């Protein structure tokens, strides 16, 4: 039998508190129970003047941001509308029925006037991470690293072409020192400092809307201005650190500074897992020399089809030479300023070799093999790849860091951004990952009444 509701109880008078309107298991109760937000006061105290009109409570200000990022609300304007109508959000902020909700521009003005040149966002991120550590939830012996692209607020068709200097890699100074030592050991003159200081340039597309973003090309269909969020997570999916770059910066350039940040702020991991983009001689050198296990995948040889692969040429470490499949010795000739030792064959012997067409296409019939001065570290990582423990760690990578990136895009509004500039995006990255960590900690530590 169909029922029609004849009574209208919209005007019914009740005596109750806001606390009664918030469900006992609502996420805002878990957040409030998980951490004492008054830790924000000493972090921002030096950014406020002792005179003038009273400010908005900084805890309320940052709680509003956490509401936006935890619940995946697209903008602060929409967040304020939600706070005005959602009693749970008002309860979380400590508001009463008639408390005036701040204007949506309040955080933006405070950011410009107080926070944009401070470390407050990073301090908040690491304070929450310390709370997680103190509760025994962190498991950072194995860390997982990757990056994801976030679409910039910029039209991909509005750009200028520009020549810029190539970025300096974190290991550049160490490489210069070691390759000169390698040259001296081989009887070659070291490169003078000015040889390295020669500036290298590249042409890029610079957005006229957001010049600090980078033009990112994934395939024919995915071409856009974007930012890269580089992050490290632990075994339980907590984010341990993040670095923001333009979208055209290669992932491998950021592993070393990101791991160094984790070591400084959290702890030194036993192993670091990453995908094939990070499988370089420089990265394996950095990890192994710092007693961290590189956990990297198999990568297919990049040799042209029908030619001998590099592993078909045997390297003799004692005599520092290569042996080709026909037994000819490829002797050392020089070490380049990029850190590669070059080994060359005898062209008169190669010219008569029956396998010449499978070996080289050079006009002078000479085979050239390049070996990085740190290639032994890459080979060691390749041997470690077959270890059962390493295989088990790598298998977890997609479940840890990839899941974090999926959540940050699907649940926390980071598929694209409305902000512009590296500083603002760094703020958004820090607070979004802090919000994710806080949400996970609050859910795991919640004790229902």
C-alpha positions as CSV (number, residue, x, y, z in Angstrom):
1,X,0.0,0.0,0.0
2,X,1.4,3.4,-1.0
3,X,1.9,5.9,1.8
4,X,1.7,9.7,1.4
5,X,3.3,11.9,4.0
6,X,0.5,14.2,5.0
7,X,2.4,16.0,7.9
8,X,4.9,18.8,7.4
9,X,7.4,18.9,10.3
10,X,9.7,21.5,8.8
11,X,8.7,24.1,11.3
12,X,9.0,21.8,14.3
13,X,10.8,23.3,17.3
14,X,13.5,21.3,19.0
15,X,16.0,21.9,21.7
16,X,19.3,20.2,20.9
17,X,23.0,20.8,20.4
18,X,25.1,20.7,17.3
19,X,26.9,17.7,18.8
20,X,23.7,15.8,18.6
21,X,23.4,16.4,14.9
22,X,26.8,14.8,14.1
23,X,26.8,11.0,13.7
24,X,29.0,9.2,16.3
25,X,31.1,7.6,13.6
26,X,31.4,10.6,11.3
27,X,34.9,11.2,9.9
28,X,35.1,14.7,11.5
29,X,34.8,13.1,15.0
30,X,37.7,10.7,14.1
31,X,39.8,13.6,12.9
32,X,39.2,15.6,16.0
33,X,40.0,12.6,18.2
34,X,43.2,11.7,16.3
35,X,45.2,14.9,16.8
36,X,45.2,18.1,18.9
37,X,45.1,20.8,16.2
38,X,46.5,23.4,18.7
39,X,49.9,22.4,17.5
40,X,49.4,24.9,14.6
41,X,49.5,27.9,16.9
42,X,53.3,27.9,17.7
43,X,54.0,27.1,14.0
44,X,52.4,30.4,12.8
45,X,52.8,32.6,15.8
46,X,55.8,34.5,14.4
47,X,53.8,35.3,11.2
48,X,51.2,37.4,13.0
49,X,51.6,41.0,14.3
50,X,51.0,41.9,17.9
51,X,48.9,44.9,16.9
52,X,46.0,45.5,14.6
53,X,42.6,43.9,14.2
54,X,42.1,40.3,15.5
55,X,42.7,37.7,12.9
56,X,40.7,34.6,11.9
57,X,41.8,31.8,14.2
58,X,44.6,30.0,12.3
59,X,43.4,26.6,13.5
60,X,40.0,27.3,11.9
61,X,41.8,28.5,8.8
62,X,43.7,25.3,8.4
63,X,40.8,23.1,9.4
64,X,38.9,24.7,6.5
65,X,41.7,23.6,4.2
66,X,41.6,20.1,5.6
67,X,37.9,19.9,5.0
68,X,38.4,20.9,1.4
69,X,41.2,18.4,0.8
70,X,40.0,15.5,2.9
71,X,36.5,15.6,1.4
72,X,37.7,16.4,-2.2
73,X,35.8,19.7,-2.5
74,X,36.9,21.5,-5.7
75,X,37.4,25.0,-4.4
76,X,37.4,27.1,-1.2
77,X,34.3,29.0,-2.5
78,X,32.4,25.6,-2.6
79,X,34.0,24.6,0.8
80,X,32.5,27.7,2.5
81,X,29.1,26.8,1.0
82,X,29.4,23.3,2.4
83,X,30.4,24.6,5.8
84,X,27.3,26.9,5.9
85,X,24.9,23.9,5.4
86,X,26.8,20.9,6.8
87,X,26.5,20.7,10.6
88,X,29.4,18.2,10.8
89,X,31.8,20.6,9.2
90,X,30.6,23.4,11.5
91,X,31.1,21.1,14.5
92,X,34.7,20.3,13.3
93,X,35.5,24.0,13.2
94,X,33.9,24.6,16.6
95,X,31.1,26.8,15.2
96,X,27.7,27.3,16.7
97,X,24.4,27.7,14.8
98,X,24.8,31.4,14.2
99,X,28.6,31.7,14.0
100,X,29.6,33.7,10.9
101,X,31.5,31.6,8.4
102,X,34.6,33.3,7.0
103,X,34.6,34.6,3.4
104,X,36.0,32.2,0.8
105,X,38.8,34.6,0.0
106,X,40.1,34.6,3.7
107,X,42.7,31.8,3.2
108,X,43.9,33.2,-0.1
109,X,44.5,36.6,1.5
110,X,46.3,35.0,4.5
111,X,48.4,32.9,2.1
112,X,49.6,36.0,0.2
113,X,50.2,38.1,3.3
114,X,51.6,35.6,5.7
115,X,52.2,32.0,4.6
116,X,53.6,32.0,1.0
117,X,57.3,32.5,2.0
118,X,57.1,30.3,5.2
119,X,57.7,26.7,6.0
120,X,54.4,26.3,7.8
121,X,52.9,23.8,5.3
122,X,55.9,21.6,5.4
123,X,55.9,21.9,9.2
124,X,52.3,20.8,9.4
125,X,52.9,17.9,7.1
126,X,55.8,16.6,9.2
127,X,54.1,17.2,12.5
128,X,51.2,15.0,11.4
129,X,53.8,12.4,10.2
130,X,55.5,12.5,13.7
131,X,52.1,11.9,15.4
132,X,51.7,8.8,13.1
133,X,55.2,7.6,14.0
134,X,54.6,8.2,17.7
135,X,51.4,6.0,17.5
136,X,53.5,3.2,16.0
137,X,51.7,3.2,12.6
138,X,54.6,4.1,10.4
139,X,56.6,1.3,8.6
140,X,59.4,3.0,6.7
141,X,62.0,0.3,6.3
142,X,60.9,-0.1,2.7
143,X,59.9,3.0,0.8
144,X,58.2,3.3,-2.6
145,X,58.8,6.2,-4.9
146,X,57.0,7.5,-8.0
147,X,55.5,10.6,-9.5
148,X,52.1,11.6,-11.0
149,X,51.2,14.5,-13.3
150,X,48.5,17.0,-12.3
151,X,47.0,19.0,-15.1
152,X,47.9,22.7,-14.8
153,X,45.4,25.6,-15.1
154,X,46.8,26.6,-18.5
155,X,45.6,26.4,-22.1
156,X,48.0,24.0,-24.0
157,X,47.6,26.1,-27.1
158,X,48.9,29.3,-25.5
159,X,52.6,29.1,-25.3
160,X,55.9,30.7,-26.4
161,X,59.0,28.6,-27.5
162,X,61.9,29.5,-25.4
163,X,65.6,28.4,-24.9
164,X,66.4,27.5,-21.3
165,X,69.5,26.0,-19.5
166,X,69.3,22.3,-18.8
167,X,68.7,21.6,-15.1
168,X,71.7,20.5,-13.0
169,X,71.3,17.0,-11.6
170,X,71.9,16.3,-7.9
171,X,74.8,14.0,-8.6
172,X,76.6,16.3,-11.1
173,X,79.5,17.5,-8.8
174,X,80.2,13.9,-7.6
175,X,80.2,12.6,-11.2
176,X,82.7,15.3,-12.3
177,X,85.1,14.4,-9.5
178,X,84.9,10.6,-10.2
179,X,85.1,10.7,-14.0
180,X,88.3,12.9,-13.7
181,X,89.8,10.3,-11.3
182,X,88.9,7.7,-13.9
183,X,90.6,9.6,-16.7
184,X,93.7,10.0,-14.6
185,X,93.8,6.2,-13.8
186,X,93.7,5.6,-17.5
187,X,96.5,8.0,-18.3
188,X,94.2,10.7,-19.6
189,X,94.2,14.4,-18.6
190,X,91.4,15.4,-16.4
191,X,88.8,17.8,-17.8
192,X,89.3,21.4,-16.6
193,X,86.4,22.9,-14.6
194,X,85.4,25.2,-17.4
195,X,84.7,22.1,-19.6
196,X,81.9,21.2,-17.1
197,X,80.6,24.8,-16.7
198,X,79.7,25.0,-20.4
199,X,76.0,25.7,-20.4
200,X,73.7,23.3,-22.2
201,X,70.5,24.6,-23.6
202,X,67.2,23.1,-24.7
203,X,64.1,24.5,-26.4
204,X,60.8,24.2,-24.4
205,X,57.2,25.3,-24.7
206,X,56.5,27.9,-21.9
207,X,52.9,28.5,-21.1
208,X,51.8,32.2,-21.3
209,X,49.1,31.4,-18.6
210,X,51.3,29.6,-16.1
211,X,55.0,29.9,-17.0
212,X,56.1,27.7,-14.1
213,X,54.2,24.6,-15.4
214,X,55.9,22.2,-17.9
215,X,54.7,20.8,-21.2
216,X,54.1,17.1,-20.8
217,X,53.8,14.6,-23.6
218,X,52.7,11.1,-22.8
219,X,51.3,10.0,-26.1
220,X,49.5,11.6,-29.1
221,X,46.4,12.1,-27.1
222,X,48.0,13.4,-23.9
223,X,49.8,16.7,-24.4
224,X,49.3,19.3,-21.8
225,X,50.9,21.7,-19.4
226,X,51.2,20.0,-16.0
227,X,53.0,19.7,-12.7
228,X,54.7,16.5,-11.4
229,X,54.0,15.4,-7.8
230,X,57.0,13.3,-6.7
231,X,56.3,11.3,-3.6
232,X,57.7,8.6,-1.3
233,X,55.4,6.3,0.7
234,X,55.9,3.6,3.4
235,X,54.6,0.1,3.4
236,X,51.2,1.2,4.8
237,X,50.6,3.9,2.3
238,X,51.6,6.9,4.4
239,X,53.3,9.7,2.4
240,X,56.8,10.3,3.8
241,X,57.8,13.3,1.6
242,X,56.9,15.1,-1.6
243,X,58.6,17.4,-4.1
244,X,56.8,19.4,-6.8
245,X,58.4,20.2,-10.2
246,X,57.2,21.3,-13.6
247,X,55.7,18.4,-15.6
248,X,58.6,18.2,-18.1
249,X,61.3,17.3,-15.4
250,X,62.3,13.6,-15.6
251,X,61.4,11.4,-12.6
252,X,65.0,10.1,-12.2
253,X,66.3,13.6,-11.3
254,X,64.2,13.7,-8.1
255,X,64.9,10.4,-6.5
256,X,68.1,11.4,-4.7
257,X,66.7,14.7,-3.2
258,X,63.5,12.9,-2.2
259,X,65.2,10.0,-0.5
260,X,67.6,12.5,1.3
261,X,64.5,14.3,2.6
262,X,63.0,11.0,3.9
263,X,66.3,10.2,5.6
264,X,66.5,13.7,7.2
265,X,62.9,14.0,8.3
266,X,61.8,10.3,9.0
267,X,64.5,7.6,8.9
268,X,66.9,5.9,6.6
269,X,65.1,3.1,4.8
270,X,66.6,-0.3,4.1
271,X,65.2,-0.5,0.6
272,X,63.8,1.9,-2.0
273,X,61.5,0.6,-4.7
274,X,60.7,2.5,-8.0
275,X,59.7,1.8,-11.5
276,X,61.8,1.6,-14.7
277,X,62.2,5.4,-15.1
278,X,64.5,5.4,-12.0
279,X,66.7,2.5,-13.3
280,X,69.9,4.5,-13.9
281,X,73.6,4.2,-13.0
282,X,73.5,7.4,-10.9
283,X,70.5,6.2,-8.8
284,X,71.9,2.7,-8.1
285,X,75.2,4.3,-7.2
286,X,73.5,6.7,-4.8
287,X,71.4,3.9,-3.1
288,X,74.1,1.3,-2.8
289,X,76.8,3.7,-1.6
290,X,74.3,4.8,1.1
291,X,73.5,1.2,2.1
292,X,70.0,1.2,0.7
293,X,68.8,-1.7,-1.4
294,X,67.7,-0.7,-4.9
295,X,64.4,-2.4,-5.8
296,X,64.0,-2.0,-9.6
297,X,62.2,-3.9,-12.4
298,X,63.4,-5.7,-15.5
299,X,63.9,-3.4,-18.5
300,X,64.0,-4.6,-22.1
301,X,67.2,-4.1,-24.0
302,X,67.0,-1.1,-26.3
303,X,69.1,-2.6,-29.1
304,X,67.7,-2.6,-32.6
305,X,66.1,-5.8,-33.7
306,X,68.5,-8.3,-35.3
307,X,71.7,-6.9,-33.6
308,X,73.8,-8.3,-30.8
309,X,72.7,-6.9,-27.4
310,X,75.1,-5.3,-24.9
311,X,75.1,-8.4,-22.7
312,X,76.4,-10.4,-25.6
313,X,79.7,-8.5,-25.2
314,X,81.5,-9.7,-22.1
315,X,83.1,-7.1,-19.9
316,X,86.5,-8.1,-18.3
317,X,86.9,-6.1,-15.2
318,X,90.5,-7.1,-14.6
319,X,91.8,-6.0,-18.0
320,X,89.1,-3.3,-18.4
321,X,88.0,-4.3,-21.9
322,X,85.1,-6.0,-23.7
323,X,85.1,-9.2,-25.6
324,X,82.8,-9.5,-28.6
325,X,80.9,-12.8,-29.5
326,X,83.8,-13.6,-31.9
327,X,86.4,-13.1,-29.2
328,X,87.9,-9.8,-30.4
329,X,89.0,-7.4,-27.7
330,X,87.4,-3.9,-27.6
331,X,89.9,-1.7,-25.8
332,X,89.4,1.4,-23.7
333,X,89.9,4.7,-25.6
334,X,88.6,7.6,-23.4
335,X,86.1,8.7,-20.7
336,X,83.6,11.4,-21.8
337,X,82.5,14.3,-19.7
338,X,79.1,12.6,-19.3
339,X,80.9,9.8,-17.4
340,X,81.0,7.1,-20.1
341,X,84.1,5.0,-20.8
342,X,84.3,4.2,-24.5
343,X,85.6,0.9,-25.8
344,X,86.4,0.4,-29.5
345,X,87.1,-2.6,-31.7
346,X,89.8,-3.0,-34.4
347,X,88.0,-2.0,-37.7
348,X,90.3,-4.1,-39.9
349,X,89.3,-7.2,-38.0
350,X,85.6,-6.3,-37.9
351,X,85.6,-5.6,-41.6
352,X,86.1,-9.4,-42.3
353,X,83.8,-10.6,-39.5
354,X,80.8,-12.8,-40.7
355,X,78.7,-11.2,-37.9
356,X,79.4,-7.6,-38.9
357,X,75.8,-6.9,-40.0
358,X,74.6,-8.0,-36.5
359,X,77.2,-5.9,-34.7
360,X,77.5,-2.4,-36.1
361,X,76.3,-0.2,-39.0
362,X,79.2,2.3,-38.7
363,X,80.8,3.3,-41.9
364,X,84.4,2.5,-40.7
365,X,83.3,-1.0,-39.4
366,X,84.2,-0.2,-35.8
367,X,82.1,-1.3,-32.9
368,X,81.8,1.3,-30.0
369,X,80.5,0.3,-26.6
370,X,79.9,2.8,-23.8
371,X,80.1,1.9,-20.2
372,X,79.2,4.4,-17.4
373,X,81.8,4.7,-14.6
374,X,78.9,3.7,-12.2
375,X,77.6,0.9,-14.4
376,X,78.8,-1.8,-12.0
377,X,76.2,-0.5,-9.5
378,X,73.5,-0.9,-12.2
379,X,74.6,-4.4,-12.8
380,X,74.5,-5.2,-9.1
381,X,70.9,-3.9,-9.0
382,X,70.1,-6.2,-11.9
383,X,71.6,-9.2,-10.0
384,X,69.6,-8.2,-6.8
385,X,66.4,-8.2,-8.9
386,X,66.4,-12.0,-8.9
387,X,66.5,-12.1,-5.1
388,X,63.2,-13.4,-3.6
389,X,63.0,-10.6,-1.0
390,X,63.5,-7.9,-3.7
391,X,60.8,-9.5,-5.8
392,X,58.4,-9.4,-2.9
393,X,59.2,-5.7,-2.2
394,X,58.7,-4.7,-5.8
395,X,55.4,-6.5,-6.0
396,X,54.1,-4.2,-3.3
397,X,55.0,-1.0,-5.2
398,X,51.7,-0.8,-7.2
399,X,49.7,-1.4,-4.0
400,X,51.4,1.4,-2.1
401,X,52.5,4.5,-4.1
402,X,50.2,3.8,-7.1
403,X,47.2,3.5,-4.8
404,X,48.1,6.8,-3.1
405,X,48.2,8.6,-6.4
406,X,44.9,7.0,-7.4
407,X,43.3,8.2,-4.2
408,X,44.7,11.7,-4.4
409,X,43.2,12.1,-7.9
410,X,39.8,10.3,-7.4
411,X,39.0,11.2,-3.7
412,X,41.0,14.4,-3.0
413,X,40.5,16.5,-6.1
414,X,44.0,16.4,-7.6
415,X,43.4,15.3,-11.1
416,X,43.9,18.9,-12.1
417,X,44.5,22.1,-10.2
418,X,43.1,25.6,-10.3
419,X,46.2,27.1,-8.7
420,X,49.1,28.5,-10.6
421,X,52.8,28.6,-9.7
422,X,55.2,26.2,-8.0
423,X,54.8,27.8,-4.5
424,X,51.0,27.5,-4.5
425,X,51.1,24.0,-5.9
426,X,53.8,23.0,-3.3
427,X,51.4,24.3,-0.6
428,X,48.5,22.2,-2.1
429,X,50.7,19.1,-2.4
430,X,51.9,19.3,1.2
431,X,48.4,19.9,2.6
432,X,46.7,17.3,0.5
433,X,49.2,14.6,1.4
434,X,49.0,15.8,5.1
435,X,45.2,15.5,4.8
436,X,45.5,11.9,3.4
437,X,47.9,10.9,6.2
438,X,45.6,12.5,8.8
439,X,42.6,10.7,7.4
440,X,44.3,7.3,7.5
441,X,45.6,7.9,11.0
442,X,42.2,9.0,12.2
443,X,40.5,6.0,10.7
444,X,42.9,3.5,12.1
445,X,43.1,4.9,15.7
446,X,39.4,5.6,16.1
447,X,37.9,4.2,19.3
448,X,34.1,4.4,19.2
449,X,32.4,5.4,22.4
